[in-house]
Amino acid sequence: MPTKSIKPLLSGVAAIAVCTAPAIAQEPDPALQDVIIVTGTRINTSTELRATPDAAPLQGGDLTYLTARTPGGARIANGELSGQMQYRGLFGERLNLRVDGQRFASGGPNLMDPVFHYAPAPLVAAVVIDRGVSPVSEGPGLAGGADAVFKRIDYSEGGDVTFGYDLTIGGRSINESIATGGVVGASTDAWRFNLLGAWEEGDDTEFADGVIGGTAFERGVFGASAGLATELGEFSFDVRRQNTGPSGNPPFPMDIQYFDTDFARIGYAHEVSSVSIEASVHYTDVAHLMDNFSQRPAPVPMRQRATFADATTLGGDLSFGFAALGGDLTVGVDGEEVEHDVTITNPNTAAFFVTPFPQIDIGRFGGFAEWSGVLGPFESQLGLRADHNTYDGGTARVGPALPMGPRMLANAYNAANRSGEEMTTDAVARLWTPAKDGLSWRVTLARKQQMPGYIQRFGWLPINASGGLADGNIYVGDLQLDPETAWIAETGFDFTSQQAYLRPTVFVRQVDDYIQGVPFDDTVGVTDTPVEMIAGMNGDPTPLRWENVDARLYGFDLDGGYDFSGPLRIDGVLNYVRGERRDIDDNLYRVAPPSLTVGLTWEADAWSASLETRAVAEQDEVSRTNSEASTDGYVVLSAYGDWEIREGIQLAAGVENLLDHVYEDHLSGYNRNGFGDVPLGQRLPGAGRGVFVRLSVSR
Ligand SMILES: [Cu+2]
């Protein structure tokens, strides 16, 4: 596998397949997973090589800035703390994302709190990205997935108490932000305990033409993690509270007032007569308030809105691993109960309230079998899973101050059958050849299914909730939606030598019953239904309705690098993805344009310095259905470096956007907040020239 001279992934943060992070129990197989080491962090498993000090440009506390630097990765920018990971053209709930191994439902109906909102970078040791598709053992998810593994003070050797810490403090000039946090704790070989905490805040981001209004943010996290190794097995306990304060979301009609979110999990692991048992129960509770008046120019009192959104997830899993059929077999069950409830209010009028997503209950109970072993010339991971899904929507309520139209729609919704059940099944085959002369071939074939989201199924009131698409359209749901079914094929190879590495992949994802917005009826622009009437009053006379359509995504991506003799090395990531409708002549919405990032690094023993060029092509393969505007290409230069001052102390610093170029990131939304220096309706620009500094200390 990769050798010490190779520091894959141009970010320099990274050590794909080179390192195990402390909290990752098993050594990841490089054919299956990419591991991005986020900050300087202790590596307890000394069997693996340590990455050279990290030096990714600190672009912000949102982890999706980092995952966007990997092959196939991109960032949907809906706010400084509301970035969504895009992977090979898909994003949102279609990806199987976990925070420290925990699956849970976001609270915001526009995903203002996507999963990685709950993984502030100062707390994260590593991001483990499932290459291509997620294994069935990690739960359902249409294509691809990732886990943000938290820093932790792990068990130590022997009975003496050892103390440890892993802390990061960083700052950026472009928005006068700080991001600080980490873990402090103690352990023996029988127990471990650590506190964790993070604090991040920033002002509005600047760019060459002024200020991007509504990009200030604040977020705090505190919690604890503990483990107890007993003769009956290992028990682990994790609790965490996250308080996100007022944070802007320029591409949405509202901004975050708060997210108050609690996480709890109890885990169990044991090995009895060569059967490994793993189990956990976990709970997440999100309480959210957003509004359209406290962080942006307030509309007239009659039009002011404050929306409360709650979500709870109660889940659990149990699995057994043992040797079988010449390999290792894991069988297990898992599931969760999710509740969503959303209420729109006008803070000036108690008689104005409405529940666009009233008491939605989503249930899932599934089982899987996953086998790893040798299959002819291949190493393989083969998995099957089946899930029984249930859904049920509560009764919509409409306050007396609302007009007749919404009342009629609520009555129709309340009279409809709002519950049902559905089986979904997944099958995954991942095959790769053992590395020979540094070369390993990979093939993945998969069928994956995805249940419709609650927004897409239950949205009875025409409003601007789209699960975070931020396309400006008003949407209504469809109680009859079918699950999406993806047929996935990909192939590529990983080549590694003393001097070079190259890991290209070509892929195709055929998605039947892909759910997206379509025109509400055949007479677009003619207001002949209550839905179009209400949508028109809310500013969009041509609303969309969620519908099963047919789609296809295909493309290729790679990373590669070459270590010249001497201290110079070059690394690059190339991404190309196309997303198109198969039923009509149109493209999928918000798909990343082709991009190439190349970093040239001077690498000394204790320090390194990189010059990075990021070239992004124009994107004119845009969605007409979603009224998506095309964007021009651009090139951004950055420079950064790192210095390992001594063991356990690392300093990173750099300048992003060296030339202070003004550019439109295709995956940023359109500005809707009416202040700052970005005109209304214009795509939000990238950050201007700024410096960052980050200090990491660990022991
Ligand atoms: Cu929200």
Residues whose N, C-alpha, C, O or C-beta is under 5 A from the ligand:
A	BS01	CU	G108 M112 M290
